[in-house]
Amino acid sequence: MARLQGRLAEFAAARDWGRYHTPKNLAAALSVEASELVEIFQWLTPEESARVMERPDSAHRVEDEVADVLSYLLQFCEVLGIDVLKALAAKIERNEKRFPVAGSGHSMK
């Protein structure tokens, strides 16, 4: 993960984009890219959405948008000094306590 963040930082620095990579701008870019991912699924039925990766053209679009979302998320974390994997692990731990398995009353079933 750190290596990918480094590559993204080098890519931006080589193009003098650092001045644009503020937390506000990166959060906005992340939102836009997430919206582009949602757009692919917007009018699909649940069944169609489950099969989206079966078609090469739609699979490619999904993969590109996932990469864009992750790219901006990693850049956002880099700028703010967030260890993304540490943050994720902490959130999972909080959710495990918040939503215990037995008797949680929050079952999705």
Secondary structure by P-SEA (a helix, b strand, c coil): caaaaaaaaaaaaaacccccccaaaaaaaaaaaaaaaaaaaccccaaaaaaccccaaaaaaaaaaaaaaaaaaaaaaaaaccaaaaaaaaaaaaaaaaccccccccccc
